[in-house]
Amino acid sequence: MFARLRPTLFIIMIPVLILAAGCSPAHLKLSKSDNGRHVTLHPGDQLVIELESNPSTGYTWEVVQVDPSLLAQQGKSSFQAASTGLVGAPGIQTLTFKALKAGSATLTLGYLRSWETGVPPVNTFQVTVGIQ
């Protein structure tokens, strides 16, 4: 009896697995060249932004503007030092955000020293995120 059910179960499971694979959250990775872009995400998708940074100078990428009800930062940013072996060399700072619900949000990051109040960022990165 089970021998006859196996092909049937296999045939039924193929579309289920395909649908499940299509529903998994996506990861969209952006870099400096994506500054000013408009991107589209779905609720649950992750937006990963990788930008050059040099925290030894005191400068890091920080969120300047975002609607946290639409796009939430996931944990703190991370930093991967360059493989040059030089102390104080720049590397890549990674910030990750999760799309929460439908809407449109402008995400602005500023390259700044967090303790300097009233000082504009020395650089900015901005992306408009449509969530559908």
FENFEN-V152010 format. One line per field, one symbol per residue. ss: DSSP state (A for helix, B for strand, O for the rest). phi: phi as a letter, one per 20 degrees, with the letter a starting at -180 (. if undefined). A space follows every 50 residues. Layout:
ss = ???
phi = ???
//
This chain:
ss = OAAAAAAAAAAAAAAAAAAAAAOOOOBBBBOAAAOOOBBBBOOOOBBBBB BBBOAAAOOBBBBBBOOOOOBBBOOOOBBBBOOOOOOOOOBBBBBBBBBO OOBBBBBBBBBBOOOOOOOOOOBBBBBBBBBO
phi = .ffffgfffffffgffffffffeffecdddcgfegnfdcdcdgnfddddd cfbbffenebecfdbaeffdcdfdmefccdffefnefnffbdeddccdfe bfqccedddcebefeeemdfffbcccbededc
//
